Structures are given as C-alpha cells and as structure tokens.
Amino acid sequence: MKDLKCPYCEFEQDAYPDDIEPGITFECQCENCNKYFGYEIDYDPIYTVFDLPCANGEPHKWKQVGGIPKEYFMNQYFCEYCGKRKTITNPNEIKETE
C-alpha cells in the first residue's frame, strides 16, 4: 500500500522514509505529474484500558520470566498486572497463580 495520493492526478506513491514528525508540513513532488503538493503525518493513538490491582493495594501477581538461556532468567519475575520486573530468590515472596 502506498502512503500518499497526489491531489492533482491521484497517483499513489510512498512518503519519504525520513518524514516521521507529526504536525509538520512536508513538500513532495509527484512521481507521475511532477506537481508539488504538501502532506502532514497524523497519528491516531489507541488506548487499551485494564485493571491494575497492585496499584490499588493488592499484591503483585508474579510470573517467572522465560527465555533462553534458562540460566539468564533464573529468579527473574514480572508482575502480570503492571509489568514490574524483580529478582526474587525467596520462594515465600512469590505468590504465583496460574
């Protein structure tokens, strides 16, 4: 899929790869009709909302981090709710639920 459509001849072409700054007008020359036109980059943010119990007084839900080599990830845990990472060596500190 091409990024830009010329407003004069409707030829579709790619935007320049270095143009990544939103809200700035960029100038482009159509590869088909050679006329100049401007374009701006817009980003539509997508928000995902979820519960965060550990930020509201509940304990973290620790899960062991996995990966290779296994020794590198020994005693490495992350909270399923907030993503916090922690080295845990005391088994009593882990309240892992599956």
C-alpha positions, 0 to 999 in steps of 0.5 A: 500500500502506498502512503500518499495520493497526489491531489492533482492526478491521484497517483499513489506513491510512498512518503519519504522514509525520513518524514516521521514528525507529526504536525509538520508540513512536508513538500513532495513532488509527484512521481507521475505529474511532477506537481508539488503538493504538501502532506502532514503525518497524523497519528491516531493513538489507541488506548487499551484500558485494564485493571491494575490491582497492585496499584490499588493495594493488592499484591503483585501477581508474579510470573517467572520470566522465560527465555533462553538461556534458562540460566539468564532468567533464573529468579527473574519475575514480572508482575502480570498486572503492571509489568514490574520486573524483580529478582526474587530468590525467596520462594515465600515472596512469590505468590504465583497463580496460574 
